[in-house]
């Protein structure tokens, strides 16, 4: 493979890696949205539940049912926030770079040729694609439980507020 072809592959792979990193970052804004709404909805439930001395079993059941979607949604927000980041040794990923001291990293970078760099990019792109897929999958469940749980939440708030 000639140098211009190799350089073209490197540039293309860097663009793909950048898109994967953007996909990962897009989940973080959705996590903020979902976690904020979940927390607010749980706060409303907590505000309308009677004092412990006055609460009845049916009110406890209503509060639990109304909170369930938010709690499960928060769990999936947590999963999306803390993805698996273990991957192959790399000269690109900060988690692997920091495991070397500065001189070891410098030596490894200087010894890395274009073909090795391309292989590192390919491996990192694959790892980041797995991370993005996992985060987006968790976020899909978080939003699904949030949106579907709003129906039970509204019913629980209405029931508890009347109580």
PyMOL commands that set and color helices and strands:
alter all, ss='L'
color gray80, all
select helices_A, chain A and resi 3-48+57-81+94-97+102-111+114-162
alter helices_A, ss='H'
color red, helices_A
deselect
rebuild
show_as cartoon
